[in-house]
Amino acid sequence: MLIQGLILAYLYPFYRKDGENPIKRGIQFGLITGIFLYSVSTIANAAKIQVNFMTEWFVVQAAFHIIQFVIAGSLIGLAYREKISSIGKP
């Protein structure tokens, strides 16, 4: 997860837009990347290991990924939020 976080933090500046809500934009970024990583990890693992209740497996994994990437995206968005400059103000 640490490596994922570092990669996501590196990629986020290419996605962000100035002037938008950093948390909202971070959550969007987190969910987009989360969908990609969900497809890579969950579907691949379901094919490799014996899963008795496939529907429950996908639901639990989806919930985990949503929580993980909403939190990660929010934190990344906050880390990259615009700094308010006071230069030139009286």
Buried (B, 14 or more C-beta within 10 A) or exposed (E): EEEBEEEBBEEBEEBBEEEEEBBEBBBBBBBEBBBEBBEEBBEEEBEEEEBEEEEEBBEEBBEBBBEBBBEBBBBBBEEBEEEEEEEEEE
